[in-house]
Amino acid sequence: MKIASLHFYPVKSLAGIAVEQAVLGVRGLPYDRQWMVVDMVGRFVTQRQLPAMARISVRFEEGYLMLEHPEAEPLAIALTRHEQPRLTAYVWEDACQAFDEGDAAATWLTQVLGDLRGSPLRLVRFDEAQQRPVESRYLQGETAHTAFADGYPFLVASASSLAALNQHLEPQGTGPLPMNRFRPNIVIEGAPAFAEDGWREVAAKVGTYRFGLRKPCQRCKITTVNQATGTIDVPGEPLKTLMAMKTQPLRPGAYFGQNSTLLAGEGQLIAVGDELVAMDATA
């Protein structure tokens, strides 16, 4: 069993970036969900409300975060600014301190995405001086915190699980779907389909990093969004199929992947091809 791919998403709900290796942090891979789009009251905005966010690609260039869209000139955001005004940004019920990236970014986002029910859009950056804790009731003795991710610093998914889902989608003519529908950080290959749902930990076979798999990831409307076009081609899928598959028999809803924390290995390198070992929840 090994790592098939690594991904991070600098701006929540915009396109992701695949990397061959990364330095592990408690909050996740470097820059993961460090920025977020918000409405005029600071509430987070995602592809749930604006599927076209998927069409904005993200890259880094000489000290800048670059946002690109087919219908606009690129937007450059300096990585080291600290003089921006502060505001409170909201992810679900969590209130987070954030830096406002300014009027130029707000104008650019509203230009390419439109407004949200009359509200203009703004871009904010997570204040790294704070900690946004992971919900403690799912942890097993560790402490964990994250930036603007929905709730956890890492999402682990399995290539075999995606293959199994696509087998169920094939007779309906609604697949195959790529892994980017599920926006994982770490994709594993070489394990049986949905084996990850029975793991308590997964660790480097050679090395020091370990992840705690703490909560099955309940999937939402974003999985129905074509990440290349920002459109919903088949409403309701793959959510309907995942629900029918009952990947979590005791939980209602559609589940795919595992929300995870870093148990050990902060500052260590993780890389595509790393061999992994898993510890079952019953062990």
SVG drawing of the C-alpha trace seen along z (x, -y; Angstrom):
<svg xmlns="http://www.w3.org/2000/svg" viewBox="-30 -48 42 54">
<polyline fill="none" stroke="black" stroke-width="0.4" points="0.0,0.0 1.4,-3.4 0.6,-7.1 -0.8,-7.5 -1.1,-11.3 -1.0,-14.4 -3.2,-17.5 -3.8,-20.8 -6.3,-23.6 -4.9,-27.0 -8.3,-28.7 -11.2,-26.8 -13.4,-25.5 -11.2,-26.7 -9.1,-24.3 -6.4,-22.3 -2.7,-21.7 -1.1,-18.2 2.4,-17.9 5.0,-15.1 6.0,-15.8 5.2,-18.2 6.2,-19.0 3.6,-17.9 2.1,-20.4 -0.5,-20.1 -2.9,-22.2 -2.4,-20.1 -0.2,-20.3 1.4,-23.7 -1.1,-26.5 -4.0,-24.1 -7.3,-26.1 -5.2,-29.1 -7.6,-31.4 -11.3,-31.5 -14.0,-33.4 -16.6,-35.0 -19.8,-37.1 -20.4,-40.6 -20.9,-39.3 -17.8,-37.0 -19.7,-33.7 -17.8,-31.1 -18.7,-30.6 -18.1,-27.3 -19.1,-25.4 -22.2,-24.4 -23.5,-27.9 -21.3,-28.8 -20.3,-25.7 -18.4,-27.9 -15.7,-28.4 -14.2,-25.1 -13.1,-27.0 -10.7,-29.2 -7.2,-27.7 -4.6,-28.4 -0.8,-28.4 2.2,-30.0 4.7,-32.4 7.6,-34.2 6.0,-35.2 2.5,-35.4 -0.7,-33.4 -2.1,-33.5 -5.8,-33.1 -6.6,-32.4 -9.9,-32.3 -10.5,-31.9 -12.4,-35.1 -10.2,-37.4 -6.6,-38.6 -4.8,-36.7 -5.1,-38.0 -1.8,-38.2 -2.0,-38.0 1.2,-38.7 2.1,-35.9 3.8,-38.0 1.4,-40.9 0.3,-41.5 -1.1,-45.1 -4.5,-44.1 -7.6,-44.9 -8.8,-42.0 -12.3,-40.6 -14.2,-37.6 -14.8,-34.8 -17.2,-32.0 -16.8,-28.3 -19.9,-26.5 -20.3,-27.5 -16.6,-28.5 -15.7,-32.1 -12.1,-32.6 -9.9,-35.7 -8.8,-36.5 -7.1,-39.1 -9.0,-40.8 -7.0,-40.6 -8.5,-43.9 -10.8,-45.5 -8.9,-44.4 -9.4,-40.7 -13.0,-41.3 -13.7,-43.0 -11.9,-40.2 -13.9,-37.5 -17.2,-39.2 -16.4,-39.8 -15.7,-36.2 -18.3,-34.6 -21.0,-37.2 -22.5,-38.1 -24.1,-35.7 -27.8,-36.6 -26.8,-40.2 -23.7,-40.0 -20.3,-40.9 -17.5,-38.4 -14.2,-39.0 -11.0,-36.9 -9.7,-36.4 -6.6,-34.7 -6.4,-32.7 -4.6,-34.3 -2.0,-31.7 -1.6,-33.2 -4.9,-31.5 -5.9,-27.9 -9.2,-26.5 -9.6,-23.2 -10.9,-20.0 -14.1,-18.7 -12.8,-17.0 -15.4,-14.2 -13.9,-12.4 -10.3,-12.6 -8.6,-9.7 -6.3,-11.5 -4.6,-13.8 -5.2,-17.5 -5.7,-18.9 -6.5,-22.1 -7.0,-23.3 -7.4,-26.4 -10.4,-27.0 -11.0,-23.3 -14.5,-22.1 -13.3,-20.5 -10.1,-18.5 -6.6,-19.1 -6.4,-16.0 -8.7,-14.0 -7.5,-10.5 -9.2,-8.7 -8.6,-5.5 -8.2,-4.8 -9.8,-1.4 -12.8,-3.0 -13.2,-5.3 -12.9,-2.4 -15.7,-0.6 -17.9,-3.6 -17.3,-4.0 -18.3,-0.3 -21.7,-1.2 -22.0,-4.3 -21.1,-2.6 -24.5,-1.0 -26.2,-4.4 -23.9,-6.1 -22.9,-8.7 -19.2,-7.8 -16.4,-7.3 -15.7,-10.2 -12.2,-11.5 -10.8,-11.7 -11.0,-15.5 -14.7,-15.3 -13.8,-14.4 -11.0,-16.9 -8.7,-14.7 -5.3,-15.6 -3.8,-12.0 -4.9,-9.4 -3.8,-5.8 -3.6,-2.9 -3.1,0.8 -5.8,1.4 -9.2,3.0 -12.1,0.8 -13.3,-1.1 -10.8,0.6 -9.9,-2.9 -13.2,-3.0 -11.9,-0.3 -8.6,-1.9 -7.7,-3.7 -4.3,-4.9 -2.2,-4.9 1.6,-5.5 4.7,-5.6 6.3,-2.1 9.7,-3.8 9.6,-7.1 7.9,-8.8 4.6,-10.3 1.3,-8.8 -2.3,-9.9 -5.3,-9.2 -8.4,-8.4 -11.1,-10.0 -14.4,-10.5 -15.9,-9.3 -16.4,-12.1 -20.0,-12.8 -20.2,-14.1 -22.2,-17.1 -23.3,-18.7 -19.7,-19.6 -19.2,-16.0 -21.8,-16.6 -19.8,-19.5 -17.7,-18.8 -14.4,-20.2 -13.2,-21.0 -16.3,-23.0 -17.9,-24.2 -21.2,-22.6 -23.5,-19.9 -23.9,-17.5 -25.9,-14.8 -27.8,-16.2 -27.6,-14.1 -24.7,-11.9 -22.6,-10.4 -24.5,-11.1 -27.4,-8.8 -25.1,-5.9 -23.0,-6.3 -26.1,-6.3 -27.3,-3.1 -23.8,-1.5 -24.1,-2.1 -20.4,-2.5 -21.2,-3.5 -24.1,-1.1 -24.8,-2.7 -24.8,-6.2 -27.4,-7.8 -26.1,-9.7 -23.3,-9.4 -19.7,-8.8 -16.4,-8.7 -12.9,-9.1 -11.7,-9.7 -11.2,-13.0 -7.8,-12.7 -5.3,-14.3 -1.6,-14.2 -0.5,-12.1 3.3,-12.3 5.7,-13.7 5.2,-17.4 8.0,-18.8 8.6,-15.5 8.4,-15.0 5.5,-13.0 5.8,-12.0 4.0,-10.2 5.2,-6.6 5.7,-6.4 4.8,-2.9 2.2,-2.9 0.9,-0.5 -2.5,-0.7 -3.8,0.2 -7.3,1.4 -9.8,-0.3 -10.1,3.0 -6.4,3.5"/>
</svg>
